[in-house]
């Protein structure tokens, strides 16, 4: 359920951002294009870090369950 909520949040943020980015590319506003590309990069990094932390947490919980008597 948390993963579904996280993806919904990502789509909620990136949908309008993609629309704005497309408008700015067509309008040739370089500064805003760089801003939106930076936002996409930051979102991608955040998703990768979240994915990595989630896998690490899940793996640690599995290891603890296996180690218990």
Secondary structure, DSSP 8 states (H G I E B T S, - for coil): -HHHHHHHHHHHHHHHHHHHHHHHHHHT-HHHHHHHHHHHHHHHHHHHHHHHHHHHHHHHHHHHHHH--
